[in-house]
Amino acid sequence: MVRSLFLLALVGCTSAFLFVDPKCHDGPSYWCSSPEIAEACLATTFCQENIWIKQEEPKNVGNFVTCKACMWIFGKVESYILNDDNEEKMLNWASKICDYIPADYSETCKSLVKNYGKQAIETLASKVGPG
């Protein structure tokens, strides 16, 4: 009897450490969240056969009209943001936000907005776009 209990306890304890990542015990919702996690949890085959096969591939929505509309909208937004009057409004707004952070950092925040605000807007404008 004691032997059986010891064996049962030993099996229970070792099975809890079968996976390196303790989140592997969370089940398929975790295992199949990415191929890397599936591999770490030793569940790649399960995910391929039961989860990933059921997920549809996203359809190509490369619609010419949608793309043209997107380009037009981004052009309007970009011209609005990069307008000097609106740039100043955005910088003033950002500077006012600095009043709501702790007083120790408020002046530093305002200085950053004053010195680097225009550069930040230009960088964002060059990085963000429809394409």
C-alpha atoms as an extended CHARMM CRD file, in Angstrom:
* protein
*
       131  EXT
         1         1  MET       CA              0.0000000000        0.0000000000        0.0000000000  PROA      1               0.0000000000
         2         2  VAL       CA              2.7540000000        2.4370000000        0.9650000000  PROA      2               0.0000000000
         3         3  ARG       CA              4.6370000000        1.4150000000       -2.1420000000  PROA      3               0.0000000000
         4         4  SER       CA              1.6420000000        2.2020000000       -4.3400000000  PROA      4               0.0000000000
         5         5  LEU       CA              1.1740000000        5.6110000000       -2.7350000000  PROA      5               0.0000000000
         6         6  PHE       CA              4.8520000000        6.3950000000       -3.1430000000  PROA      6               0.0000000000
         7         7  LEU       CA              4.7710000000        5.3470000000       -6.8020000000  PROA      7               0.0000000000
         8         8  LEU       CA              1.6260000000        7.4150000000       -7.3920000000  PROA      8               0.0000000000
         9         9  ALA       CA              3.1930000000       10.4680000000       -5.7200000000  PROA      9               0.0000000000
        10        10  LEU       CA              6.3880000000       10.0290000000       -7.7280000000  PROA      10              0.0000000000
        11        11  VAL       CA              4.4970000000        9.8100000000      -11.0230000000  PROA      11              0.0000000000
        12        12  GLY       CA              2.3880000000       12.8450000000      -10.1190000000  PROA      12              0.0000000000
        13        13  CYS       CA              5.4180000000       14.9470000000       -9.1970000000  PROA      13              0.0000000000
        14        14  THR       CA              7.4260000000       14.0280000000      -12.2640000000  PROA      14              0.0000000000
        15        15  SER       CA              4.5320000000       14.6170000000      -14.6450000000  PROA      15              0.0000000000
        16        16  ALA       CA              4.2660000000       18.1820000000      -13.3540000000  PROA      16              0.0000000000
        17        17  PHE       CA              7.8200000000       18.8240000000      -14.5570000000  PROA      17              0.0000000000
        18        18  LEU       CA              7.5590000000       17.2690000000      -18.0140000000  PROA      18              0.0000000000
        19        19  PHE       CA              7.3820000000       20.6680000000      -19.6770000000  PROA      19              0.0000000000
        20        20  VAL       CA             10.0230000000       23.3530000000      -19.3730000000  PROA      20              0.0000000000
        21        21  ASP       CA              7.3680000000       26.0610000000      -19.6090000000  PROA      21              0.0000000000
        22        22  PRO       CA              4.7510000000       25.7080000000      -16.8540000000  PROA      22              0.0000000000
        23        23  LYS       CA              2.2230000000       27.4360000000      -19.1120000000  PROA      23              0.0000000000
        24        24  CYS       CA              2.2480000000       24.2690000000      -21.2400000000  PROA      24              0.0000000000
        25        25  HSD       CA             -0.1880000000       22.9050000000      -18.6780000000  PROA      25              0.0000000000
        26        26  ASP       CA             -2.7280000000       25.5500000000      -19.8080000000  PROA      26              0.0000000000
        27        27  GLY       CA             -3.7540000000       23.4330000000      -22.7680000000  PROA      27              0.0000000000
        28        28  PRO       CA             -4.2960000000       23.9550000000      -26.5010000000  PROA      28              0.0000000000
        29        29  SER       CA             -5.1460000000       27.6350000000      -26.2500000000  PROA      29              0.0000000000
        30        30  TYR       CA             -1.5540000000       28.2130000000      -25.1390000000  PROA      30              0.0000000000
        31        31  TRP       CA              0.1610000000       25.3650000000      -27.0070000000  PROA      31              0.0000000000
        32        32  CYS       CA             -1.1350000000       26.4080000000      -30.3930000000  PROA      32              0.0000000000
        33        33  SER       CA             -0.6140000000       30.1550000000      -30.0350000000  PROA      33              0.0000000000
        34        34  SER       CA              2.5650000000       29.8950000000      -32.1180000000  PROA      34              0.0000000000
        35        35  PRO       CA              4.7250000000       27.2040000000      -33.7400000000  PROA      35              0.0000000000
        36        36  GLU       CA              7.5680000000       27.9270000000      -31.3170000000  PROA      36              0.0000000000
        37        37  ILE       CA              5.3670000000       27.4160000000      -28.2690000000  PROA      37              0.0000000000
        38        38  ALA       CA              3.8280000000       24.2690000000      -29.7800000000  PROA      38              0.0000000000
        39        39  GLU       CA              7.3170000000       22.8480000000      -30.2480000000  PROA      39              0.0000000000
        40        40  ALA       CA              8.3530000000       23.7320000000      -26.6900000000  PROA      40              0.0000000000
        41        41  CYS       CA              5.1990000000       22.0890000000      -25.3210000000  PROA      41              0.0000000000
        42        42  LEU       CA              5.6440000000       19.0300000000      -27.5690000000  PROA      42              0.0000000000
        43        43  ALA       CA              2.2930000000       19.7140000000      -29.2070000000  PROA      43              0.0000000000
        44        44  THR       CA              3.1900000000       20.5910000000      -32.7930000000  PROA      44              0.0000000000
        45        45  THR       CA              1.4270000000       17.5630000000      -34.3020000000  PROA      45              0.0000000000
        46        46  PHE       CA             -1.6690000000       18.1240000000      -32.1910000000  PROA      46              0.0000000000
        47        47  CYS       CA             -1.8680000000       21.7930000000      -33.2100000000  PROA      47              0.0000000000
        48        48  GLN       CA             -1.3310000000       20.9900000000      -36.8940000000  PROA      48              0.0000000000
        49        49  GLU       CA             -4.0080000000       18.2930000000      -36.9410000000  PROA      49              0.0000000000
        50        50  ASN       CA             -6.6250000000       19.8910000000      -34.7170000000  PROA      50              0.0000000000
        51        51  ILE       CA             -6.2330000000       23.6580000000      -34.5050000000  PROA      51              0.0000000000
        52        52  TRP       CA             -4.2050000000       25.1850000000      -37.3020000000  PROA      52              0.0000000000
        53        53  ILE       CA             -5.8430000000       23.1600000000      -40.0680000000  PROA      53              0.0000000000
        54        54  LYS       CA             -9.2210000000       24.6200000000      -39.1030000000  PROA      54              0.0000000000
        55        55  GLN       CA             -8.0610000000       28.2260000000      -39.2940000000  PROA      55              0.0000000000
        56        56  GLU       CA             -8.7290000000       29.8060000000      -42.6700000000  PROA      56              0.0000000000
        57        57  GLU       CA             -5.9960000000       31.6670000000      -44.4480000000  PROA      57              0.0000000000
        58        58  PRO       CA             -6.8080000000       35.3840000000      -44.6860000000  PROA      58              0.0000000000
        59        59  LYS       CA             -8.0530000000       36.2710000000      -48.1230000000  PROA      59              0.0000000000
        60        60  ASN       CA             -6.1190000000       38.6910000000      -50.2600000000  PROA      60              0.0000000000
        61        61  VAL       CA             -8.0720000000       41.9270000000      -50.1140000000  PROA      61              0.0000000000
        62        62  GLY       CA             -5.8420000000       43.7810000000      -52.5300000000  PROA      62              0.0000000000
        63        63  ASN       CA             -8.7750000000       45.7540000000      -53.8610000000  PROA      63              0.0000000000
        64        64  PHE       CA             -7.7750000000       48.6220000000      -56.1620000000  PROA      64              0.0000000000
        65        65  VAL       CA            -10.6040000000       50.9080000000      -54.9690000000  PROA      65              0.0000000000
        66        66  THR       CA             -9.8320000000       50.2230000000      -51.2990000000  PROA      66              0.0000000000
        67        67  CYS       CA             -6.1530000000       50.9320000000      -51.8720000000  PROA      67              0.0000000000
        68        68  LYS       CA             -6.9110000000       54.1960000000      -53.6910000000  PROA      68              0.0000000000
        69        69  ALA       CA             -9.2710000000       55.2790000000      -50.8850000000  PROA      69              0.0000000000
        70        70  CYS       CA             -6.6460000000       54.4070000000      -48.2840000000  PROA      70              0.0000000000
        71        71  MET       CA             -3.9820000000       56.3790000000      -50.1200000000  PROA      71              0.0000000000
        72        72  TRP       CA             -6.3330000000       59.3630000000      -50.4610000000  PROA      72              0.0000000000
        73        73  ILE       CA             -7.2210000000       59.3050000000      -46.7350000000  PROA      73              0.0000000000
        74        74  PHE       CA             -3.5870000000       59.0530000000      -45.6640000000  PROA      74              0.0000000000
        75        75  GLY       CA             -2.7140000000       61.8970000000      -48.0010000000  PROA      75              0.0000000000
        76        76  LYS       CA             -5.3890000000       64.1130000000      -46.4070000000  PROA      76              0.0000000000
        77        77  VAL       CA             -4.3110000000       63.1890000000      -42.8600000000  PROA      77              0.0000000000
        78        78  GLU       CA             -0.6660000000       63.7430000000      -43.7130000000  PROA      78              0.0000000000
        79        79  SER       CA             -1.3430000000       67.1570000000      -45.2680000000  PROA      79              0.0000000000
        80        80  TYR       CA             -3.3830000000       68.1100000000      -42.2030000000  PROA      80              0.0000000000
        81        81  ILE       CA             -0.6990000000       67.0390000000      -39.7360000000  PROA      81              0.0000000000
        82        82  LEU       CA              2.2060000000       68.4970000000      -41.6700000000  PROA      82              0.0000000000
        83        83  ASN       CA              0.4760000000       71.8680000000      -42.0110000000  PROA      83              0.0000000000
        84        84  ASP       CA              2.4790000000       74.4120000000      -39.9360000000  PROA      84              0.0000000000
        85        85  ASP       CA             -0.6120000000       75.7220000000      -38.1220000000  PROA      85              0.0000000000
        86        86  ASN       CA             -1.7050000000       72.2450000000      -37.1150000000  PROA      86              0.0000000000
        87        87  GLU       CA              1.8190000000       71.2490000000      -36.1660000000  PROA      87              0.0000000000
        88        88  GLU       CA              1.8780000000       74.1220000000      -33.6840000000  PROA      88              0.0000000000
        89        89  LYS       CA             -1.5360000000       73.0920000000      -32.3210000000  PROA      89              0.0000000000
        90        90  MET       CA             -0.2870000000       69.5510000000      -31.8130000000  PROA      90              0.0000000000
        91        91  LEU       CA              2.8730000000       70.7620000000      -30.0960000000  PROA      91              0.0000000000
        92        92  ASN       CA              0.8920000000       73.0890000000      -27.8170000000  PROA      92              0.0000000000
        93        93  TRP       CA             -1.4530000000       70.2220000000      -26.9410000000  PROA      93              0.0000000000
        94        94  ALA       CA              1.4970000000       67.9360000000      -26.1880000000  PROA      94              0.0000000000
        95        95  SER       CA              3.0310000000       70.6390000000      -24.0160000000  PROA      95              0.0000000000
        96        96  LYS       CA             -0.2360000000       70.9700000000      -22.0520000000  PROA      96              0.0000000000
        97        97  ILE       CA             -0.1920000000       67.2210000000      -21.4310000000  PROA      97              0.0000000000
        98        98  CYS       CA              3.0970000000       67.7850000000      -19.5930000000  PROA      98              0.0000000000
        99        99  ASP       CA              1.1410000000       69.6750000000      -16.9060000000  PROA      99              0.0000000000
       100       100  TYR       CA             -0.5610000000       66.4240000000      -15.9050000000  PROA      100             0.0000000000
       101       101  ILE       CA              2.5580000000       64.4300000000      -15.1310000000  PROA      101             0.0000000000
       102       102  PRO       CA              4.4230000000       64.6850000000      -11.8010000000  PROA      102             0.0000000000
       103       103  ALA       CA              5.9100000000       68.1440000000      -11.2130000000  PROA      103             0.0000000000
       104       104  ASP       CA              9.4580000000       66.7720000000      -11.1020000000  PROA      104             0.0000000000
       105       105  TYR       CA              9.1860000000       65.7970000000      -14.7790000000  PROA      105             0.0000000000
       106       106  SER       CA              6.8950000000       68.5090000000      -16.1120000000  PROA      106             0.0000000000
       107       107  GLU       CA              9.6300000000       70.9310000000      -17.1950000000  PROA      107             0.0000000000
       108       108  THR       CA             11.6750000000       68.1480000000      -18.7700000000  PROA      108             0.0000000000
       109       109  CYS       CA              8.5990000000       67.0380000000      -20.6840000000  PROA      109             0.0000000000
       110       110  LYS       CA              7.9440000000       70.5650000000      -21.9550000000  PROA      110             0.0000000000
       111       111  SER       CA             11.5860000000       70.9260000000      -22.9510000000  PROA      111             0.0000000000
       112       112  LEU       CA             11.4670000000       67.6600000000      -24.9000000000  PROA      112             0.0000000000
       113       113  VAL       CA              8.2890000000       68.7430000000      -26.7030000000  PROA      113             0.0000000000
       114       114  LYS       CA              9.8240000000       72.1350000000      -27.5250000000  PROA      114             0.0000000000
       115       115  ASN       CA             13.1670000000       70.7550000000      -28.7200000000  PROA      115             0.0000000000
       116       116  TYR       CA             12.1130000000       67.5370000000      -30.4110000000  PROA      116             0.0000000000
       117       117  GLY       CA              8.3760000000       67.8380000000      -31.1060000000  PROA      117             0.0000000000
       118       118  LYS       CA              8.6400000000       68.8690000000      -34.7660000000  PROA      118             0.0000000000
       119       119  GLN       CA             11.2380000000       66.2070000000      -35.4080000000  PROA      119             0.0000000000
       120       120  ALA       CA              8.9810000000       63.5870000000      -33.7960000000  PROA      120             0.0000000000
       121       121  ILE       CA              6.0190000000       64.6290000000      -35.9710000000  PROA      121             0.0000000000
       122       122  GLU       CA              8.1420000000       64.4920000000      -39.1300000000  PROA      122             0.0000000000
       123       123  THR       CA              9.5440000000       61.0940000000      -38.1750000000  PROA      123             0.0000000000
       124       124  LEU       CA              6.0680000000       59.7170000000      -37.5150000000  PROA      124             0.0000000000
       125       125  ALA       CA              4.8010000000       61.1550000000      -40.7790000000  PROA      125             0.0000000000
       126       126  SER       CA              7.6320000000       59.5110000000      -42.7170000000  PROA      126             0.0000000000
       127       127  LYS       CA              7.1960000000       56.1190000000      -41.0100000000  PROA      127             0.0000000000
       128       128  VAL       CA              3.4160000000       55.8440000000      -40.9880000000  PROA      128             0.0000000000
       129       129  GLY       CA              1.5580000000       55.4170000000      -44.2250000000  PROA      129             0.0000000000
       130       130  PRO       CA             -0.7590000000       53.1690000000      -46.1570000000  PROA      130             0.0000000000
       131       131  GLY       CA              1.9840000000       51.1650000000      -47.8590000000  PROA      131             0.0000000000
